[in-house]
Amino acid sequence: MSYDKSVADHYLHGDLLKSIEAALPSLGKTTENISIEDLAAVDEFHIGGRQATSSLIAKLMFSEQHHVLDVGCGLGGAARYVADKYKNNVTGIDLSKEYIETGEALCGWLNLDKQVNLVQGSAMSMPFEDETFDGGYMLHVGMNIEDKAKLFEEIYRVLRPRTFFGIYDVMRQTDDGLIYPVPWATDSSTCKIAVSQQYKETLSDAGFGVSKENNCRDYALDFFKKLREKMATSSEPPPLGLHTLMQESTGVKINNLIENLEKGYIAPVEIIAYRY
Ligand SMILES: C[S@@+](CC[C@H](N)C(=O)[O-])C[C@H]1O[C@@H](n2cnc3c(N)ncnc32)[C@H](O)[C@@H]1O
């Protein structure tokens, strides 16, 4: 099996759109009146969800004229957030056919299908012309990609000069082995997490400047503390959430993620890069 297929299979649900649709009545919503905020619980697949997205995006100087790239867009939640906020166009690319097809349906529900274009493909060889985009970002994607040098060369190629690229990935903090499974990998075969130094060096080799680095470990610990407090006071999970994506493996993956964080093995880190 190819490496890309192993990664896509890790994220495969099988009936994701139906599961999301089935949760709408419990939210008192339909496909006609569901909002971007309602969907954020399921379509922002990274630590901190929508809040973390808005924090990163605020640093990237996007505007209405910008065509933005979302690398490893998943269901396209962040892409819809950006398109709605800036009234601009966003293109997302992801390995998972199911995520792209589900994301396209969600764009239709929100009437964002003209602004948001989701494409199935690999970030390592994107079907876009040189210098197509006016900025971009990736949220929790590099943990599945070993060749970060090639990844950043490819991103550099499709960005216009003088644009920002934001990264929010889980990065390695120590040499210790991780506790698996985690949300992005069942075992070490598809877990390619790296230290922030490797990101910065490969970004720089590709031609980027790095303007900011922000270790979000404390933010992540606080986020999970609040999540656990909320879970302790409710008898069942909310209608939509990351459990909709990860199904029965949700509990063990989230618990392992928290344990890896608490032990100091990993941390989510923001890096703001500038394409000269
Ligand atoms: C943890 S999810 C994050 C999804 C999305 N960025 C979000 O935050 O909601 C990681 C995503 O990266 C995608 N991915 C991993 N490697 C990729 C690659 N080489 N090219 C494109 N997408 C990739 C996966 O298919 C998956 O959808």
The ligand as an SDF file (V2000), in Angstrom:
LIG
                    3D

 27 29  0  0  0  0  0  0  0  0999 V2000
   -5.5580   16.1810   11.4910 C   0  0  0  0  0  0  0  0  0  0  0  0
   -6.2230   16.4360    9.9170 S   0  0  0  0  0  0  0  0  0  0  0  0
   -6.3730   18.2170    9.8530 C   0  0  0  0  0  0  0  0  0  0  0  0
   -7.3610   18.6520    8.8050 C   0  0  0  0  0  0  0  0  0  0  0  0
   -7.5680   20.1560    8.7060 C   0  0  0  0  0  0  0  0  0  0  0  0
   -6.3430   20.8510    8.4090 N   0  0  0  0  0  0  0  0  0  0  0  0
   -8.1630   20.6810    9.9820 C   0  0  0  0  0  0  0  0  0  0  0  0
   -7.4260   21.2620   10.7850 O   0  0  0  0  0  0  0  0  0  0  0  0
   -9.3720   20.4980   10.1900 O   0  0  0  0  0  0  0  0  0  0  0  0
   -4.8200   16.1590    8.8520 C   0  0  0  0  0  0  0  0  0  0  0  0
   -5.2010   16.2330    7.3660 C   0  0  0  0  0  0  0  0  0  0  0  0
   -4.0110   16.2850    6.5970 O   0  0  0  0  0  0  0  0  0  0  0  0
   -4.2680   15.5760    5.3900 C   0  0  0  0  0  0  0  0  0  0  0  0
   -2.9780   15.2210    4.7980 N   0  0  0  0  0  0  0  0  0  0  0  0
   -1.9680   14.4870    5.3340 C   0  0  0  0  0  0  0  0  0  0  0  0
   -0.9530   14.3680    4.4640 N   0  0  0  0  0  0  0  0  0  0  0  0
   -1.3240   15.0530    3.3540 C   0  0  0  0  0  0  0  0  0  0  0  0
   -0.6990   15.2870    2.0860 C   0  0  0  0  0  0  0  0  0  0  0  0
    0.4970   14.7810    1.7640 N   0  0  0  0  0  0  0  0  0  0  0  0
   -1.3670   16.0240    1.1730 N   0  0  0  0  0  0  0  0  0  0  0  0
   -2.6030   16.5260    1.4530 C   0  0  0  0  0  0  0  0  0  0  0  0
   -3.2510   16.3140    2.6210 N   0  0  0  0  0  0  0  0  0  0  0  0
   -2.6130   15.5880    3.5590 C   0  0  0  0  0  0  0  0  0  0  0  0
   -5.0730   14.3850    5.8620 C   0  0  0  0  0  0  0  0  0  0  0  0
   -5.7350   13.7470    4.8080 O   0  0  0  0  0  0  0  0  0  0  0  0
   -5.9960   15.0380    6.8790 C   0  0  0  0  0  0  0  0  0  0  0  0
   -7.1890   15.4750    6.2970 O   0  0  0  0  0  0  0  0  0  0  0  0
  1  2  1  0
  2  3  1  0
  2 10  1  0
  3  4  1  0
  4  5  1  0
  5  6  1  0
  5  7  1  0
  7  8  2  0
  7  9  1  0
 10 11  1  0
 11 12  1  0
 11 26  1  0
 12 13  1  0
 13 14  1  0
 13 24  1  0
 14 15  1  0
 14 23  1  0
 15 16  2  0
 16 17  1  0
 17 18  1  0
 17 23  2  0
 18 19  1  0
 18 20  2  0
 20 21  1  0
 21 22  2  0
 22 23  1  0
 24 25  1  0
 24 26  1  0
 26 27  1  0
M  CHG  2   2   1   9  -1
M  END
$$$$
